[in-house]
């Protein structure tokens, strides 16, 4: 049948179709933006909206092209699924911010999507690193009891070194997972308090929820990034083949810089260095804070798109001898979030058991080891995918693959 024949040769036409579709969007959107600009006049908020829209139009094709290239060369699902999820961060951020500039009243609701995706990106980057160590290097990272302790870095260098092996991997993993739980919760709290007029975005007033949420997010982000950097410090030699430095910088710049940028803008507005009428004559402090942040992110995402294109390149995964994967399976694989659900559930269970053991004053080492070795499976585990199910990239039992026993020699070529 012609349809099935066309689907089986999707790699031949997908790039042309995407380029054609984007060209049509440009032909429609740019004239509409120009007409809107002329009708509204040249006020500051309209100029910002138009300028940011230009940067969004420049950003999207760079990222979409790289995502398509990964789908076309989907030879290592255990790594590329997480890379594609990370790459989606740039178009989500840029479109989210531009739509918020288009409809300012919906900004706080649109920002909910962006803020939740921040936590999702950090999680995927950690799993990407773990999968690289285990699946690419066939490394039994968790059960190396003789691995040296890891010294803390500034500003926590006064703490005792972390024991290597299973406990260290678990600590880093849960340090990142807590952000994937806390960030959506604080975002939901911001949304609820905004509905009742008690959020006060940009106001460092203890009568509003904004300063408390900023502090909680700041602490949570610090723990997540510190865990990520500490993990890199412990395994930087093993991670060298995948060029980790550019990847780390991309993640840190986009996720964490955007948060601190919003706090700095709030402080500038609060101290009067930036006028509330900066974007609009009737603009409030919250409107200016959100509008200026969205405008800057639209510009910054163009730079981020270029950086991600090189940092998370598809070139290492090009393999003309790899067996072809149907386009639907390779496309749908990145939307499978069963691994995230499993890990978040495990983290919540871990926190619950830790609180319970603390209340009961059980020995720390006993409770931790029982949780790590008992909840995951018979052996120590990290979140990777079953090597036998190459196309669907489904998680193994309980979402984990054992890395302690003889059955762990999993390697995808």
LOSE-113744 format. One record per residue (C-alpha): residue in one letter; x, y, z. Coordinates in steps of 0.001 Angstrom, whole numbers, padded with zeros to 6 digits, always signed. Layout:
<atoms>
AXYZ;...
</atoms>
This chain:
<atoms>
X+000000+000000+000000;X+001255+003547-000753;X+000662+004709+002831;X+002624+001873+004417;X+005376+002298+001811;X+005579+005999+002673;X+005781+005270+006400;X+008520+002718+005932;X+010641+005354+004186;X+009900+008179+006605;X+013562+009159+006929;X+013555+010264+003286;X+010755+012816+003616;X+010505+013861+007273;X+013142+016617+007041;X+011557+018107+003920;X+008067+018053+005478;X+009253+019743+008675;X+011156+022420+006746;X+008116+023058+004510;X+005764+023272+007502;X+008044+025715+009268;X+008336+027828+006128;X+004538+028051+005920;X+004372+029067+009570;X+006883+031854+008925;X+004866+033082+005935;X+001717+033265+008077;X+003057+034378+011464;X+005449+037153+010408;X+002785+039142+008473;X+000335+038736+011375;X+002947+039995+013843;X+003743+042971+011599;X+000062+043905+011265;X-000414+043587+015025;X+002609+045810+015617;X+001272+048528+013321;X-002202+048386+014862;X-001012+048636+018457;X+001622+051276+017899;X+005187+051202+019159;X+004767+051040+022942;X+007508+049354+024981;X+005530+046172+025637;X+004651+045760+021942;X+008262+046304+020899;X+009378+043675+023405;X+006706+041283+022153;X+007768+041734+018515;X+011513+041501+019221;X+011120+038368+021333;X+008948+036828+018619;X+011782+037246+016117;X+014153+035407+018449;X+011598+032613+018947;X+011341+032170+015181;X+015124+031880+015015;X+015297+029488+017979;X+012715+026872+017046;X+014228+025550+013781;X+017639+024986+015419;X+016212+022824+018201;X+013612+021043+016083;X+016263+020152+013536;X+018464+018593+016219;X+015520+016673+017700;X+014656+015292+014264;X+018264+014249+013719;X+018200+012290+016985;X+014950+010614+015914;X+016437+009781+012519;X+019526+008292+014191;X+017799+006721+017192;X+020471+004071+017778;X+020858+004271+021570;X+017446+004813+023173;X+018784+004564+026719;X+020702+007812+026101;X+018863+009607+023318;X+015450+009465+024965;X+016788+011656+027741;X+018713+013895+025332;X+015540+014590+023351;X+013684+015435+026551;X+016450+017891+027464;X+016398+019449+023990;X+012660+020071+024278;X+013434+022488+027107;X+014494+025246+024700;X+011305+025408+022551;X+009114+024981+025641;X+010853+027879+027382;X+010839+030182+024353;X+007233+029511+023284;X+006022+029695+026862;X+007611+033101+027432;X+006468+034541+024113;X+002874+033433+024695;X+003069+034998+028153;X+004120+038274+026515;X+001239+037926+024068;X-001348+037340+026816;X+000179+038818+030011;X-002781+037859+032215;X-002112+034180+031546;X+001610+034496+032328;X+001556+032895+035754;X-000433+029936+034426;X+001876+029451+031453;X+004912+029706+033723;X+003605+026667+035597;X+004477+024508+032588;X+007964+025948+032294;X+008787+025645+035972;X+007650+022026+036169;X+009709+021174+033094;X+012806+022576+034821;X+012665+019779+037371;X+012011+017236+034618;X+015166+018305+032769;X+017380+017932+035852;X+016038+014433+036434;X+016675+013382+032822;X+020221+014695+032891;X+021041+012641+035970;X+019574+009477+034436;X+021467+010215+031225;X+024750+010256+033159;X+023917+007075+035074;X+022915+005233+031919;X+026090+006308+030177;X+028250+004939+032983;X+026439+001645+033218;X+025347+000887+029656;X+028186+002422+027678;X+031072+001618+030029;X+029436-001506+031523;X+030365-000114+034895;X+029034-001532+038174;X+028982+001904+039775;X+026840+001304+042831;X+028431-001773+044359;X+032043-000646+044284;X+032544-000662+048051;X+036236+000174+047647;X+035617+003406+045770;X+037218+006353+047653;X+035101+008814+049584;X+034060+012012+047836;X+035069+015304+049444;X+032500+018067+049544;X+033015+021239+047517;X+032474+024902+048320;X+030456+026058+050188;X+030012+022757+052058;X+033669+021749+052089;X+033628+021659+055912;X+031376+018562+055910;X+032721+015041+056236;X+033478+013246+052921;X+030671+011166+051444;X+031282+007383+051416;X+031646+006091+047849;X+029556+003407+046214;X+025900+002632+046746;X+025175+005240+049413;X+026790+008050+047417;X+024838+007233+044238;X+021610+007097+046222;X+022315+010433+047944;X+022983+012215+044643;X+019947+010657+043020;X+017590+011638+045826;X+019174+015090+046027;X+018030+015647+042448;X+014699+013860+042763;X+013629+016113+045633;X+013650+019015+043163;X+011314+017141+040799;X+008851+016873+043697;X+009284+020258+045408;X+009257+022407+042271;X+005775+021328+041069;X+004456+021708+044630;X+005754+025272+045016;X+004467+026092+041533;X+001022+024826+042504;X+001167+026869+045726;X+002072+029975+043724;X-000869+029327+041411;X-003319+028842+044301;X-002150+031886+046253;X-002304+033996+043075;X-005947+033015+042659;X-006631+034339+046170;X-004507+037464+045665;X-001849+036381+048151;X+001067+035532+045858;X+002495+039041+045397;X+005007+038291+042676;X+008083+040499+043033;X+007049+041687+046500;X+009372+040751+049345;X+006560+041175+051843;X+006060+038498+054482;X+002315+038899+054079;X+002565+037253+050653;X+003673+033775+049648;X+006244+034949+047080;X+009284+035355+049419;X+008657+031975+051071;X+008350+030197+047723;X+011527+031869+046450;X+013474+030669+049504;X+012144+027102+049202;X+012909+026959+045468;X+016351+028425+046036;X+017258+025801+048640;X+015817+022970+046542;X+017682+024091+043427;X+020916+024427+045356;X+020594+020850+046673;X+019826+019517+043184;X+022709+021301+041483;X+025114+020503+044312;X+024210+016808+044024;X+024774+016946+040275;X+028161+018653+040576;X+029265+016297+043355;X+028310+013311+041208;X+030346+014718+038330;X+033321+015259+040641;X+033213+011606+041717;X+032966+010209+038169;X+034547+012907+036010;X+037218+010516+034694;X+034653+007946+033604;X+032391+010641+032107;X+035163+012195+030004;X+034291+010287+026767;X+030870+011959+026577;X+032257+015536+026972;X+030293+016393+030124;X+031442+019997+030662;X+029387+021615+027832;X+026353+019579+028871;X+026682+020636+032512;X+027045+024279+031502;X+023939+024147+029291;X+021831+022684+032073;X+023128+025101+034704;X+022783+028149+032459;X+019211+027510+031347;X+017583+026053+034442;X+019344+027784+037304;X+020368+031068+035741;X+016768+031745+034701;X+015619+031360+038315;X+018264+033666+039776;X+017616+036118+036956;X+013966+036366+038031;X+015016+036990+041647;X+017447+039739+040571;X+014743+041407+038462;X+012376+041288+041442;X+015015+042935+043643;X+015646+045672+041052;X+011939+046448+040879;X+011531+046254+044669;X+014392+048708+045253;X+013081+051083+042576;X+015991+050685+040158;X+013498+049463+037543;X+010234+051389+037276;X+006907+049477+037261;X+006029+051437+034094;X+009028+049960+032262;X+006818+047727+030105;X+003482+049483+030342;X+002095+052691+031786;X-000413+050667+033811;X+001978+047847+034638;X+002294+046542+038185;X+005504+045289+039778;X+004439+041697+039090;X+003647+042461+035440;X+007039+044094+034869;X+008850+041289+036692;X+007185+038603+034623;X+007332+040539+031354;X+011024+041425+031623;X+011891+037849+032606;X+009927+036419+029666;X+011504+038900+027245;X+015045+038041+028358;X+014403+034288+028240;X+013150+034541+024637;X+016480+036108+023680;X+018571+033754+025818;X+016916+030672+024357;X+018382+031482+020952;X+021853+031260+022479;X+020808+028138+024389;X+019534+026499+021187;X+022914+026946+019527;X+024734+025677+022628;X+022466+022621+022931;X+022925+021856+019235;X+026636+021256+019823;X+026562+020000+023426;X+023905+017337+022755;X+024818+016620+019158;X+023351+013670+017250;X+026657+012984+015488;X+027981+010381+018006;X+024820+008335+017450;X+024968+008134+013658;X+025324+004465+012784;X+024467+003416+009204;X+024626-000240+010241;X+022032+000050+013020;X+018708-001634+012367;X+015948+000863+011437;X+013304+001820+013980;X+009737+002741+012902;X+009158+006494+013142;X+006158+006131+015446;X+008123+004095+017979;X+011113+006422+017989;X+008835+009464+018300;X+006642+008017+021045;X+009593+006740+023096;X+010392+010250+024337;X+006842+010647+025702;X+007040+007502+027840;X+007340+008823+031411;X+006999+005525+033257;X+010623+005821+034404;X+009922+009231+035936;X+006833+007962+037730;X+008765+005028+039155;X+011655+007171+040376;X+009432+009827+041962;X+007439+007108+043756;X+010684+005587+044989;X+011885+008980+046223;X+008666+009625+048151;X+008930+006163+049690;X+012562+006848+050585;X+011686+010133+052321;X+008825+008465+054182;X+011044+005630+055387;X+013769+008081+056408;X+011324+010101+058513;X+009913+006913+060040;X+013369+005562+060888;X+014406+008912+062363;X+011371+008987+064627;X+012032+005402+065706;X+015769+006218+066056;X+016959+003254+064042;X+020646+003100+063068;X+021181+005203+059958;X+023283+002708+058023;X+020877-000162+058699;X+017784+001722+057583;X+019419+003151+054481;X+020919-000115+053311;X+017654-001965+053917;X+015793+000564+051784;X+018309+000622+048955;X+018774-003120+048685;X+015239-004114+049566;X+012992-001713+047676;X+014701-001751+044300;X+015101-005504+043881;X+017377-008248+045094;X+020430-006189+044142;X+021365-002539+043997;X+019835-000741+041066;X+019954+002420+039036;X+017288+003609+036590;X+018193+002193+033199;X+016232+000319+030594;X+015932-003283+029595;X+018438-003976+026804;X+016261-006627+025214;X+013389-004234+024427;X+015324-001990+022066;X+012419-000448+020212;X+010119+000465+023056;X+012900+001197+025538;X+010678-000047+028370;X+011942-000067+031953;X+012810-003386+033490;X+011020-004765+036525;X+010306-002051+039076;X+011767+000400+036550;X+015338-000676+037294;X+018045-002977+036059;X+020236-004818+038518;X+023863-003818+038401;X+025282-006070+041071;X+024875-009549+039701;X+026183-011443+036730;X+023157-010545+034634;X+024158-006902+034437;X+026388-007043+031418;X+023999-004900+029361;X+025402-002935+026466;X+023612-001382+023537;X+025670-000944+020428;
</atoms>
